[in-house]
Amino acid sequence: MTIPPHLFKILDLARWAPSGDNCQPWKFQIISDSHVVIHGSDTRDWCLYDFDGHASHIAHGALIETIRIAASAEQLSISWNRRSDTPEGTALYDIFFQPNPDLSNDPLLPFIESRVVQRRMMKTKRLSDEQKSAISRAGGDDFDVRFFESNAEKLKIAELLWRSAYVRLTCPEAYAVHREVIEWGARFSNDKIPEEAVGADPLMASMMGWVMGSWKRVSFFNNFMFGTILPRIELDALPALFCGAHLVLQPRGKLTGIDDYVKTGMAIQRIWLTATAQGLFLQPEMTPLIFRWYARRERSFSAEPHAMKIAKEISGILERIAHLKEQDDIGFFCRLGESSAPSSRSLRKSLEELIIQP
């Protein structure tokens, strides 16, 4: 089908919205020049990290916010709603475009495509008051943005990520996900995380690629070769220490359903794009947060008995760091800082692949 030129420009830019492991859980259906339906999906059936589909719902929100920003270049405002009569796993979102001749380009527009994940160490230079203020405003009225930037706080977060990574690396359910979402030997990937963007040095990445060939190899290295030590040092502990700050996005109310997670994703995208506009890079640190979702709801996620035990310990550490109660929600956890631009990144599926043909 022929896509109206203004919708082509908007959706071609919006497809650069972030999603967990670059899974891009969406398709577009063109209804008219002013109406697009997003067919959202989630990966909870196979992805350990998509607790109740919430990671995907957050991605849907980031996509909608990106559409809003991209539409400003065409002097279009948007309104949207989720169809309440569709299952959460196959959510449908109606996006309506309205002409707005007085609308100027959103200031975050230039950063949609240049926004990337930086998984390697960053500079330890603290964020300026101006940077923190801009990022805090980007969170919006429904969220509090909190920064953790002292060396003592970074050390505690390094411990948190160290323990979280142990679960991630010794859990067969997580192994199945990692094997699926990493494209080994690649610098760029249209629908996965390329090996060079993982954050490991070439020698370690080569070893990881071989070990990940089977769970038997992973288990052997973990049990007899201290196989979790070096990856946790390079991919978790050092990045936690070498950054400008860590950030927690906390909702002012409870996250009670899909719409709350969608709105969280919208806030996350504004924060991420604002950080990019401020000359900063960002890496999500969602694994401890996701394990906390499981632990605080008493939801088993692994056949390994140690997994839930450590997940509960991780939850307590995170709560102490962020001064949270067990019942408090967190929408996002990440680190930020200055660095050179990554030489490797995830790309995106083409717009043609994402359009539902009539």
C-alpha positions in Angstrom: 0.0 0.0 0.0 1.1 3.6 -0.5 1.7 5.4 2.8 0.7 9.1 2.9 4.0 11.0 2.8 3.4 12.8 6.2 2.7 9.5 7.9 5.7 7.8 6.3 8.0 10.5 7.7 6.4 10.3 11.2 6.5 6.5 11.4 9.9 6.1 9.8 11.3 8.3 12.5 9.1 6.9 15.3 10.4 3.3 14.7 13.6 4.4 16.4 11.8 4.3 19.8 13.6 2.1 22.3 12.4 -1.4 23.3 13.7 -4.2 25.5 16.5 -6.0 23.7 15.5 -4.2 20.5 12.4 -6.5 20.1 10.2 -3.8 18.6 6.9 -5.2 19.8 4.7 -3.3 17.4 3.2 -3.1 13.9 1.4 -0.2 12.2 -1.9 -0.2 10.5 -2.8 2.8 8.3 -6.5 3.5 8.6 -6.6 7.0 7.0 -4.4 10.1 6.6 -5.2 11.0 10.2 -5.6 7.6 11.9 -3.0 4.9 12.6 -3.5 1.8 14.7 -0.5 0.5 16.6 -0.7 -3.3 17.1 1.2 -3.8 20.2 2.5 -7.2 21.3 4.6 -8.5 24.2 7.2 -11.1 24.8 6.1 -12.5 28.2 5.7 -16.0 26.7 9.4 -16.4 26.1 11.2 -13.5 27.7 12.0 -13.7 31.4 12.5 -9.9 31.5 9.0 -9.1 30.2 7.2 -9.5 33.5 3.4 -9.6 32.7 4.3 -7.8 29.5 5.2 -4.6 31.3 8.5 -4.1 29.6 6.7 -4.2 26.3 4.0 -1.9 27.5 6.7 0.6 28.5 8.1 0.3 25.0 4.6 1.0 23.5 4.6 4.2 25.6 8.0 5.2 24.3 6.8 4.6 20.7 3.7 6.8 21.3 5.7 9.6 22.7 8.1 9.3 19.8 5.2 9.5 17.4 4.0 12.7 19.2 7.5 14.3 18.9 7.9 13.2 15.2 4.5 14.5 14.3 5.5 18.0 15.4 7.7 18.3 12.3 4.5 18.0 10.2 2.7 20.5 12.4 0.4 17.7 13.7 -0.8 17.1 17.2 -1.8 13.6 18.3 -4.4 12.1 20.6 -4.4 8.4 21.5 -6.3 5.7 23.4 -5.9 2.0 24.0 -8.8 -0.2 23.1 -9.9 -1.6 26.4 -11.7 -4.6 24.8 -8.4 -6.1 23.5 -6.1 -8.4 25.6 -3.0 -6.8 27.1 -0.8 -9.2 25.1 -2.2 -7.9 21.8 -2.9 -4.3 22.8 -4.3 -1.9 20.1 -3.7 1.8 20.3 -5.6 4.3 18.1 -3.4 7.3 17.2 -5.3 10.3 15.7 -3.5 13.2 14.1 -4.8 16.8 14.1 -3.5 19.7 12.1 -1.9 22.4 14.3 -0.4 25.2 12.2 0.9 27.0 15.3 2.9 23.9 16.4 6.7 24.2 16.2 9.2 21.4 16.1 9.5 19.7 19.4 13.1 20.4 20.8 13.6 16.7 21.3 13.0 15.9 17.6 16.7 16.0 16.4 17.7 13.3 19.0 15.2 10.5 18.2 17.6 8.6 15.9 20.8 9.6 17.6 19.7 8.3 21.0 21.6 5.1 21.8 22.5 2.8 24.7 26.0 3.1 26.1 26.9 -0.1 27.9 30.6 0.8 28.4 32.2 2.9 31.1 31.5 6.6 31.1 33.2 9.6 32.7 32.7 10.0 36.4 32.0 13.8 36.0 28.9 14.7 37.9 25.9 16.0 36.1 25.4 19.7 36.2 22.4 21.3 37.9 21.2 22.4 34.5 21.3 18.8 33.2 19.6 17.4 36.2 16.9 20.0 36.1 16.2 19.4 32.4 16.0 15.7 33.0 13.8 16.0 36.0 11.3 18.3 34.1 11.2 15.7 31.3 9.8 13.1 33.7 6.5 15.1 33.9 4.1 15.8 36.7 3.3 12.1 37.5 6.8 11.0 38.3 9.7 12.0 40.6 13.2 11.8 39.2 15.9 11.0 41.7 19.7 11.0 41.2 22.3 8.9 43.0 25.8 10.2 42.3 28.1 10.0 45.3 30.9 7.4 45.3 29.2 5.6 48.2 25.9 5.3 46.3 27.7 4.1 43.2 29.4 1.4 45.2 26.1 0.2 46.6 24.6 0.1 43.2 27.6 -1.8 41.9 26.9 -4.4 44.6 23.3 -4.5 43.5 24.1 -5.0 39.9 26.9 -7.6 40.8 24.3 -9.7 42.6 21.6 -9.2 40.0 24.1 -10.2 37.2 24.8 -13.5 39.1 21.1 -14.4 38.7 21.1 -13.3 35.1 24.1 -15.4 34.3 23.2 -18.6 36.2 19.5 -18.8 35.4 18.7 -21.1 32.4 15.6 -19.1 31.7 17.7 -16.0 31.2 20.2 -17.9 29.1 17.4 -18.8 26.7 16.7 -15.1 26.3 20.3 -14.0 25.9 20.8 -16.6 23.2 17.9 -15.3 21.3 18.5 -11.5 21.6 22.2 -11.2 20.9 23.6 -11.3 17.4 27.1 -12.6 17.8 29.8 -11.3 15.5 27.8 -8.3 14.5 28.5 -4.5 14.8 24.9 -3.6 13.9 21.6 -5.5 14.1 18.2 -4.6 12.8 16.3 -6.7 15.4 18.7 -7.8 18.1 21.6 -6.5 20.2 24.8 -6.8 18.2 27.8 -8.4 19.9 29.9 -5.2 19.8 27.3 -3.2 21.6 27.1 -5.6 24.6 30.0 -3.9 26.3 32.5 -6.7 26.4 36.0 -6.5 25.0 36.6 -8.5 21.9 38.3 -11.4 23.6 35.6 -11.8 26.3 32.9 -11.3 23.6 34.4 -14.1 21.6 34.5 -16.4 24.6 31.0 -15.5 25.6 29.7 -16.3 22.1 31.3 -19.7 22.3 30.1 -20.5 25.8 26.6 -19.3 24.9 26.4 -22.0 22.3 24.8 -24.4 24.9 23.6 -24.3 28.5 25.9 -27.2 29.2 28.9 -25.0 28.4 27.5 -22.1 30.5 26.8 -24.3 33.5 30.3 -25.8 33.3 32.0 -22.4 33.1 29.9 -21.1 35.9 30.5 -24.0 38.2 34.2 -24.8 37.5 35.8 -21.8 35.7 34.4 -18.9 37.8 32.5 -18.0 34.6 30.4 -15.2 36.1 33.3 -13.2 37.5 34.8 -11.5 34.5 31.5 -10.6 32.8 30.1 -9.2 36.0 33.2 -7.0 36.5 33.3 -5.7 33.0 29.5 -5.4 32.2 28.1 -4.6 35.7 30.5 -3.5 38.4 32.8 -1.2 36.5 30.0 0.6 34.5 28.1 1.1 37.8 31.2 2.9 39.2 32.2 4.8 36.1 29.3 7.0 35.3 28.0 10.5 36.2 25.0 9.3 38.1 22.3 6.7 38.5 18.7 7.6 38.1 15.4 6.3 39.5 12.1 7.2 38.0 9.4 6.8 40.7 5.7 7.2 40.0 3.8 9.4 42.4 1.0 6.8 42.4 0.8 3.1 42.0 1.5 1.3 38.7 -1.8 -0.6 38.5 -2.3 -1.6 34.9 -1.1 -1.4 31.3 -1.9 2.3 30.9 0.3 3.2 33.8 3.2 1.4 32.2 2.5 3.0 28.8 2.7 6.4 30.5 5.9 5.3 32.2 7.4 4.5 28.8 6.4 8.0 27.5 8.2 9.6 30.5 11.3 7.4 29.9 11.6 8.4 26.3 11.4 12.1 27.2 14.1 11.6 29.8 16.3 9.6 27.5 16.0 12.1 24.6 16.5 15.0 27.1 19.7 13.3 28.4 20.9 13.0 24.8 20.1 16.6 24.1 22.2 17.5 27.2 25.2 15.6 25.8 24.8 12.6 28.0 24.6 8.9 27.3 22.3 6.4 29.1 22.1 2.7 29.9 19.0 1.1 31.4 19.6 -0.9 34.5 16.3 -2.7 34.6 17.3 -6.2 35.6 17.3 -5.6 39.4 14.0 -3.8 39.0 12.5 -6.7 37.1 13.7 -9.3 39.6 12.1 -7.1 42.3 8.8 -7.3 40.4 8.9 -11.0 40.7 10.2 -11.1 44.3 7.7 -8.7 45.8 4.8 -10.5 44.1 6.1 -13.9 45.1 6.2 -15.0 41.5 8.7 -17.8 40.7 10.7 -17.2 37.5 13.3 -19.9 37.5 13.8 -23.6 38.2 17.0 -22.7 40.0 16.1 -22.4 43.7 18.7 -19.7 44.4 17.1 -17.3 41.9 14.2 -16.2 44.0 16.3 -16.0 47.2 18.8 -13.6 45.6 15.9 -11.7 43.9 14.5 -10.9 47.3 17.9 -9.9 48.6 18.3 -7.6 45.5 14.9 -6.1 46.3 16.0 -5.2 49.8 19.3 -3.6 48.6 17.5 -1.6 45.9 14.9 -0.4 48.5 17.6 0.7 50.9 19.5 2.6 48.2 16.4 4.4 47.0 14.8 4.7 50.4 11.7 2.8 49.3 9.1 0.7 51.0 8.3 -2.8 49.8 5.0 -1.6 48.3 6.6 1.4 46.4 6.8 1.2 42.6 9.7 2.1 40.4 9.2 2.8 36.7 12.8 3.0 35.5 16.4 2.6 36.7 19.4 3.7 34.6 22.9 5.3 34.7 24.0 8.4 32.8 27.2 10.2 32.0 29.4 11.7 29.4 31.4 9.5 27.0 32.4 9.1 23.4 29.6 7.7 21.2 29.4 3.9 20.9 30.8 2.5 17.6 28.1 -0.2 17.6 24.4 0.0 18.1 21.1 -1.7 17.4 19.3 -0.5 14.3 15.6 -1.1 13.4 13.4 -3.1 11.1 12.4 -1.2 8.0 9.1 0.6 8.0 7.9 -1.7 5.3 8.4 -4.7 7.6 6.3 -3.0 10.3 3.3 -2.0 8.2 0.3 -4.3 8.2 -0.8 -4.7 4.6 -4.5 -4.5 3.9 
